[in-house]
């Protein structure tokens, strides 16, 4: 029997509403007791969390692991270390790997490998269509049996609405969700950033809001017809927020996700024609960002995820016309959310825990995760709100350094990440792998 006692931390638990200083006792990977003044006698390990928040570990519903086939960008190991450092305890891995994850056997293989190579939990999602070619449905039932929890064509949309509806029907029958990347490829027309004044000034082609909005509307209509649970990934427009709100008022099983880069930056922050600003969907206008923040504040938008999409320096440090789409975020989502939303009064710390852990757990059907409550799995993040510093991409565990937030001022940091009751990240020591080996933080700023 193993035990861990977290002393004097400020517990933030969305399930019970606890928002106060308590000790948390963990026994054999489960939360046993929340109570002040607990004795450390006989406990295997004690963590002093004074001045820190004890929150449920982040469940990032939108991550590109690049493994298999694109491991020069990222691996299960490097992404897992990045996740651990960022307070992430569960990852949903998108299926646009090479080859595409579209079979039961591939999902099973990734889950087995993750247990051996990755310090955090990994849920491998399955593709909607074979090879993500949009021509024939993948083995949705088989992948559901392998524990994929959701299907997604992320990286693109299934443009054949009839085929997509059949995929939704299959997902509904299997009791899993559909995660939608909303992009009408026929409207992109070579765009590389948000359509507007800044794109014109830089002399590049723009991506209009309609590229996202037309597919978001279509997918909600199809979800209404099929009854499937639909999750709209990386929403970036004001109208996406309106559509999610309308769907919920109608009682549909529709949820929406926002990424930190979309609720912080606008196209006005694109200071030059450089690939680090190129992401899909793109950084939008001021009114869109305002709507996204209001949607998060008013609980219209349910989830904060990263769309972690690592690329090499060569793929990003070039003009946007030549660069790959994508931004990394596993190691920065907690501090950016806390700095820009909690510290500025947009959301409360309880909402941060809801949107980064509790709501994702409910959407995914993970009944034992997403809360700091008795009998729940001890997947936890200890967050110190006091440090002030600038993000340094050079310190990332991730192979990807592609972020416009390099040098961005933030407040607070993850000091400890716990998975199944075991400390897998500790500030100053590094990340503990499944083998038991510890990896120090690369070029730590401290």
N, C-alpha and C positions, 0 to 999 in steps of 0.2 A: 504493500500500500504506500503510495507516494502522497505527499502533502505540500502545499504552498500557502503561505499567509501573506496577503498584501495589506500592509498596515497604513492606516490614517490617510487613505486616498479619498478624494471626493467622487463618490459613485454617481454616475449618470446612467440611469437605466430606463429606456423607453417603455419596457413592458410593465413595470410596476409604478413608474413615475418617481422613483427614488432619485433625489438630487441633493445629497448630503454626504458628510464625511462618515465613513464606516470602514471597518476591517472586512476583508473578503477572504474566507477560507476555502481553499480548493483541495479536494480529496479525490485521487484517482481520476483526474481530468474533468471532474464535475464540480460546480459551485455548491459547496455544502452549507455555508452559513454567511450571512451578512449581519454584522453586529459590532458595535464599538467595544473597544477594550478587550479584545480576544487575546488569550495567552498564546505565546509562541512556543510553549513547552511541548517538546515532542514533534514539532513541525520540521520537515526536512529543509525547507528554504523559506526565508522571510525577505520580503521586499518592502522597503520604506517608500511609500508613495506620497509622503507629506507634500502638500502644495500642488499635487498633480490630480488630473482627472483619471478615473478608472472607467473606461467606456467599453462597450462591446467592440471586438475586433472588426475592422472594416471588411465588408463583403463587396468586392469590386466586381460588378456584373459585366464589365466590358474591358477585356484585356486581350491583346494580341501577343501570344507567347512566341510566335515564329518557329515553333518546334512541333513537328519535324519540318525539315527541308529548307528552312531559312535561318539556320542557327548562327550564321555570321552576323545576324542582327540581334538575336536574343536566344536564350535556351531556357529550359525548365529551371535549371540551376540559377542562372543570373536573374531571371524574372522573379524567382522565389526569394532570392536574397533581397532584391529591391522591394518586393512586397513586404517582407518581414520588417525591413527598416522603415517602411511607410505606415506600419500599423495595420497592414492588410493581412487577414487570417484566412480568407477564402477568395479564390480567383475564379471567375467564369472565363474560360479560354475560348476565343472565337475560332471558328472552323476553317478560316481561309489560310490554312497551312499548305505545304507542298509535299505530298499530294493533299488535296482538300480532305478534311475529316468528314466523311460521308457514309461510314459503315459502322456496324456494331463493333467489329474487331478493332477498328482504329480508336474508337472511344475507350474500349477496354484497355488497349495498349497504353494510351496516354494516361489513364487513371493509374495503371500499375506503375508506369515509369515515374509518375508524379510522387507516389508514395516513397519511391526509392531515391529520387533526385531533388525533390523540392521541399523546403521546410514548411510551406503552408498548404492548405487544402486546395485542390484544383478540381473544378467541375468543367469537364470538356463538353462544349456545346457541339451539336451536329449541324451539318448543312441542310438546307431545305431541298436543294436539288443536287444530283450527282455532278461532282466536279464544279459546283456552283456555275454550271453552264446555262441554267434556266430552261432545260429541255425535258428533264425527267426527274421525278421525285427520288430522293435518296431513301435509304432504308430507315425511315423515321421510327417505326416500331422497334426495330432492332436497337437503334441508338438509345431510344427511351428505356429499353430494358437494361442497357448498359449504364444507365444513370446520367444521361446528358442534361436532364431537367428542362432543356429548351432547344429549339432549332432556330437557326439564323443564317441568312445569306450575307452577313455583315461584310462590308466592303463594297456591296452593291445591293440593288433591289432585284427581286424576281419580277421582271417586267411583264411576263405573261400572267395576267390577273386570274385566268381560269386555273392555271397550274398552281398558282399561289393559294387560291382558295382550297384546292384539293389538299395542299400541304397543311393548311390551317385545320381542315377537317381531320386529317390524320393526327395532328398534334392534339386536338381536342379529345379524340378517341383514346389517346395514350396518356392523357392527363398532364401534358407538358405545355409550356408557353411558346410563343413566337416572339423573338426579338427582332425588331424591324429597323433596318438601315433605310431611311427614306430618301431616295434619290432617283429622280426621273432622268435617266441617262440621256434621253433625247433632248433634254433642255440644257444640259451642261455646256455644250458647244465650246469645248476647249477652255472653260473658265478655270482660274487658279486661285482666285480670292473673291471676296464678296463684291457683287456688282454695285458700283456707286462711284462717288467722286474720287475716293482714294485710288481705286483701280484705274480710273481714267488718268489721274496724275502720274501713276507709275507706268502707264502704257501697257497694261495687261488686261486680258479678258476676264470678265466678271461672272460670278455664279449667283443667279437671282434667288430670292426666297422661294419662288415658285418651284424650283428644283426639289426642295424638301416638302413644301406644303402640299403639292398635288399628290404625292405618294402617301403622305401622312393621312390625308383625307381618304384616299382609296383604301388604305389598310384598316382604318377605323370602320369604314363601311363593311368591309369583308369580315372583320372581327365581330361586328354586330350580327351579320348573317350566319356565321359559323358558331358563335358562342365561345371562341377560343380566348384565352388570356393573352392579350397583346401588350408588349412592352416596347415603347418607342425609344430607340437609342439616341444618344447625343443630340437632343433637340436644340435647335439654334435660333428659331424664329418666333416672333410674337404670335403669329397665327398658329404655330404648333401648340403653344400654351393654351390658346383659346379652344383649339380642337380637343385637347386632352380634358379641359374643364367641361366642355359640352358633352363629351363621351361619358364622363363620370356622372354628370347630372342625369344622363339617360340610363344610368345603372350598368353601363358596359364594363367589362373587365379590362380596362385600359389604364396603363401607367406610363409615366414619362420620366425620362432621365436627362440630367444636365451635367455637363463636364465643367471643371473649374475654368478652363480657358474660355469657354463660352459665357460664363457668368461674370468674368473679370474683364477681358480684353474686347475691344472693338476694332473694326477695320482701320480706325484712325491711329491705332497703335502699331500698324504695319509701317515701320519707318523707312524700309527699303525693300527692293525686290530681291528677297532672299528666302530660300526654302524653309528656314526655321519658322516662318509665318504661314506656311502652307499646310492646311489641314482640311479634312472633309467630314462634316460641313465646315465652311470657312468661318473666320471671325466675322461677326455681323455688325450691324449698325447700333447706335446708341439706344434706339427705341427697342430693339430686340433684346439687348442686354438688360435693359430696365424691366422688360416683360418677364424675362427668365428669372430675375432676382425676385420680382413680385410673386411669380408662380411658386418659387421655393418658399418664400415667406408665408404665403397663404395656403401651403400644402396642396396646391394643384399639382405641382411636380414632385414626384415621390422619391426620386433617387439621385444621388450624386455619385457618378462613376468617372473613370478617367479616359477611356478609349486609348489606353496605353498602346502606342504604336511605334516601336523602336526602329530606327534606320541607321545606316552608317553615315559618317561625316560626308563622304563623297556623294551620297544620295540626297543630302539636305543642304550642304554648304554650296549652293549654286542658285542661279535665278529660278524663280518659282515655275517658269515654263518647263524647266528640266527636272525639277525636284520631285521627290515622292511626297505623297500626302501623309501627314502624321505627326504626333507629338507624344512624348513620354510623360507619365504622370504618377506612377506608383509611389514614388518617393516624395512627392510634393502635394498630393491631394489633401492630406490632413492639414498641413500648415497653411495652404492657400485657402481652404474652406474656413478654417478658424480665423485667419487674418482678415479675409475680405467679407465674410458673412457674419460670423459670430461677433468679432470685435467691433464691427461697424453696425451692429444691431439689426441686421437684415433677418437673421434667424437666431434662435436661442441654441445653447449647447445641446439641449435635449433634442431639438430638431436635427442638429448635426448628426447625433447618434442614430436618430430615426432614418435619416436619408442615406447614411453611409453604411448602416448595418441592419437595423430592425426591419425596415421596409424591404430591402433586398432579401432578407431571410424569409419573409412572408411570401413574397412573389415567387421565390424559388421552392417554397415548401419545406424549408429547413427549420423544422419545429424546435430543434434543440439549440439553435444559434440566434445571434442578434440581440442578446440581452445579458445583463449582469444580474441574474436572478437565480434563486435556489433551484438545483437540479439541472440547470442549463449547462451545456458544454462550456468549459472555461477557455473560450477563444476571446482574448481580451487585449486592449490597447491601453497603455498608461501614457498619458499625454501631459507634458509640462508646459503650461501656458506662458511661462516667464521669459525664456530666452528670446532675444531679438537679434536677427542676423540676416544675411542675404543668401538666397539659394545659390549653390555652387554645383553646376552640372558635373564638374570634375570629381566630385565626391560620390557620384552615383554608383551603386552596384550594377545597375542596368548597363548593358552594352550600349544602349541608345542614350545619347546626350542631347537629342534634338528637342529643345524647348526654348521658347521665347522668354521664359521666366528665369533664365540664368542671370544672376545678379539682382533678382527681384527681392525687395525687403519683406520679411515675414516675421510673425511672432508665434512662438511655441514650437515644440518638436516632440516626436515620439521618443520616449526613453526606454520603453520596454514593450515587447510584443509576446503574447503567450498563446500557444496553440495546444489544445487538448491538455491544458494544465502544465505544459512545459514551456519554459522560457526559451524562445527561439531567436530573440533579438534583445540585446541590452546595449544601451548607449555607452560607448567607450570600449566595449568588448567585441561587438560584432554580431554575426549571425551564426547560429548553430544549425548545422545540416542534419538530415536524418541519420547519417553515419556517426554523429556525435562530434564531428570536427567543427571547430569555430573558425570563421573567416573574418578577419579584421576589416574595419571600414576603410575603403580606399581613399587615401589622401584626405583624411578627416580634417575639417576646418579647425577642430579644437587642438 
